[in-house]
Amino acid sequence: SLQPLRELLTTRPDDPETDFLYGRALALTQRSNLATWSLRKAMRDPEWLVPAGLQLAFLALAGRDFNEVVEITGRILEREPENVPALLMRANAYAHWEKDPELALADANRVLDLDPANVESFEPLILALLDLERFEESSEALAEAGRRLVELGSGEAILAWHCATTAAFEQEGGDL
């Protein structure tokens, strides 16, 4: 779909939907870094701010550009304060950036308030608690995540994450 979208961009260079589609198509290739320009251009249109911004924030998170994630999700959350994907990406950025674990914790808790079944929010929550040296709370959160994962019938990948995280946590605490 890249070539037809390139051709469409020559005839409609200022169409935000075309920019979004082109950026999304590029994001699916091994040249996802090329998607940034089109997605940023699409974000200029208020109608495309959220979809293009979410795609761009996802790419930035995958590339570990946490500053970019925080900037983009901040713009989305100004418009849609309860946007769970944006909150979750920002929580992950803060947690993995290790710059402000309190903000990671706040965003992860907000995700759980809005969507209690969102077990993905436990990763930044637990990382933030560990960063804040609130070990007992992080242990409780890890156990709660395990219970929810079982209740929801989660897939093998997330169960493996929980198992590995639990093992690492126990090892750090000296319990082999």
C-alpha positions as CSV (number, residue, x, y, z in Angstrom):
1,S,0.0,0.0,0.0
2,L,3.0,2.3,0.2
3,Q,3.2,3.1,-3.5
4,P,-0.5,4.0,-3.9
5,L,-0.3,6.2,-0.8
6,R,2.8,8.0,-2.1
7,E,1.0,8.7,-5.3
8,L,-2.0,9.9,-3.4
9,L,0.2,12.2,-1.4
10,T,1.4,13.9,-4.6
11,T,-2.2,14.8,-5.4
12,R,-3.4,15.5,-1.9
13,P,-0.2,16.7,0.0
14,D,-2.2,18.3,2.8
15,D,-4.7,15.6,3.5
16,P,-4.2,14.4,7.1
17,E,-6.0,11.1,6.5
18,T,-3.5,10.2,3.7
19,D,-0.6,11.3,5.9
20,F,-1.9,9.1,8.7
21,L,-2.4,6.1,6.4
22,Y,1.0,6.5,4.9
23,G,2.6,6.9,8.3
24,R,0.8,3.8,9.6
25,A,1.8,1.8,6.5
26,L,5.5,2.9,7.0
27,A,5.2,1.9,10.7
28,L,4.4,-1.7,9.6
29,T,7.6,-1.9,7.6
30,Q,11.2,-2.3,8.7
31,R,11.6,1.4,8.0
32,S,9.2,2.5,10.7
33,N,11.5,5.5,11.5
34,L,10.3,7.1,8.3
35,A,6.7,7.1,9.6
36,T,7.4,10.0,12.0
37,W,7.1,12.9,9.6
38,S,3.8,11.8,8.1
39,L,2.3,11.0,11.5
40,R,3.4,14.3,12.9
41,K,1.9,16.1,9.9
42,A,-1.4,14.2,10.4
43,M,-1.4,15.2,14.1
44,R,-1.7,18.8,13.1
45,D,-5.3,18.2,12.2
46,P,-7.5,18.0,15.4
47,E,-9.4,15.1,14.0
48,W,-6.2,13.1,13.5
49,L,-4.3,14.1,16.6
50,V,-5.3,11.0,18.6
51,P,-5.0,8.2,16.0
52,A,-1.8,9.6,14.6
53,G,-0.4,10.5,18.0
54,L,-1.1,7.0,19.4
55,Q,0.7,5.4,16.5
56,L,3.6,7.8,16.8
57,A,3.8,7.3,20.6
58,F,3.8,3.5,20.1
59,L,6.7,3.8,17.7
60,A,8.6,6.1,20.2
61,L,8.0,3.6,23.0
62,A,9.2,0.7,20.9
63,G,12.3,2.8,20.1
64,R,12.7,3.7,23.8
65,D,12.4,7.4,23.1
66,F,10.6,8.1,26.3
67,N,10.8,11.9,26.1
68,E,8.9,11.7,22.8
69,V,6.3,9.3,24.3
70,V,5.6,11.7,27.2
71,E,5.4,14.7,24.8
72,I,3.0,13.0,22.4
73,T,0.8,11.3,25.0
74,G,0.6,14.6,26.9
75,R,-0.9,16.3,23.9
76,I,-3.4,13.4,23.5
77,L,-4.3,13.5,27.2
78,E,-4.9,17.3,27.1
79,R,-7.7,16.5,24.6
80,E,-8.8,13.1,26.0
81,P,-7.8,12.8,29.7
82,E,-9.3,9.3,29.9
83,N,-7.5,7.8,26.9
84,V,-6.4,4.5,28.3
85,P,-3.8,3.6,25.6
86,A,-2.2,7.1,25.9
87,L,-2.1,6.8,29.7
88,L,-0.6,3.3,29.5
89,M,2.1,4.3,27.1
90,R,3.0,7.3,29.2
91,A,3.1,5.2,32.4
92,N,5.4,2.8,30.6
93,A,7.6,5.6,29.4
94,Y,7.9,7.1,32.9
95,A,8.5,3.7,34.4
96,H,11.2,2.6,32.0
97,W,12.8,6.0,31.8
98,E,13.1,5.9,35.6
99,K,12.9,9.6,35.6
100,D,9.7,10.1,37.6
101,P,8.2,6.9,39.1
102,E,5.5,8.9,40.9
103,L,4.1,9.9,37.6
104,A,4.3,6.4,36.3
105,L,2.5,5.2,39.3
106,A,-0.2,7.8,39.0
107,D,-0.8,6.9,35.3
108,A,-0.8,3.2,35.9
109,N,-3.3,3.6,38.8
110,R,-5.5,5.8,36.6
111,V,-5.5,3.1,33.9
112,L,-6.6,0.6,36.5
113,D,-9.4,3.0,37.7
114,L,-10.6,3.4,34.1
115,D,-10.1,-0.2,33.0
116,P,-9.7,-2.7,35.9
117,A,-9.2,-5.6,33.5
118,N,-6.1,-3.8,31.9
119,V,-3.4,-6.1,33.3
120,E,-0.8,-4.4,31.1
121,S,-0.8,-1.5,33.6
122,F,0.8,-3.7,36.2
123,E,4.2,-3.6,34.5
124,P,4.7,0.2,34.9
125,L,2.9,0.1,38.3
126,I,5.3,-2.6,39.6
127,L,8.4,-0.9,38.1
128,A,7.4,2.4,39.7
129,L,6.9,0.9,43.1
130,L,10.3,-0.8,42.9
131,D,11.9,2.5,41.8
132,L,10.3,4.1,44.8
133,E,11.6,1.3,47.0
134,R,8.1,0.3,48.1
135,F,8.9,-3.4,48.0
136,E,6.0,-4.7,50.0
137,E,3.5,-2.8,47.7
138,S,5.3,-4.0,44.6
139,S,5.1,-7.6,45.8
140,E,1.4,-7.2,46.5
141,A,0.8,-5.7,43.1
142,L,2.7,-8.6,41.4
143,A,0.5,-11.1,43.3
144,E,-2.6,-9.1,42.3
145,A,-1.5,-9.1,38.7
146,G,-1.1,-12.9,38.8
147,R,-4.6,-13.3,40.2
148,R,-6.1,-11.1,37.5
149,L,-4.2,-12.8,34.8
150,V,-5.6,-16.2,35.8
151,E,-9.1,-14.7,36.2
152,L,-9.0,-13.2,32.7
153,G,-7.5,-16.4,31.1
154,S,-4.6,-14.4,29.8
155,G,-2.4,-15.7,27.0
156,E,0.9,-17.5,27.4
157,A,3.1,-14.4,26.7
158,I,1.7,-12.4,29.5
159,L,1.7,-15.4,31.9
160,A,5.4,-15.9,31.0
161,W,6.0,-12.2,31.8
162,H,4.4,-12.6,35.2
163,C,6.3,-15.8,35.9
164,A,9.7,-14.2,34.9
165,T,8.9,-11.0,36.8
166,T,8.0,-13.0,39.9
167,A,11.2,-15.1,39.7
168,A,13.3,-12.0,39.3
169,F,11.5,-10.3,42.2
170,E,12.0,-13.3,44.5
171,Q,15.7,-13.6,43.5
172,E,16.3,-9.9,44.2
173,G,14.7,-10.4,47.6
174,G,17.1,-13.3,48.3
175,D,14.4,-16.1,48.0
176,L,15.7,-18.5,45.4
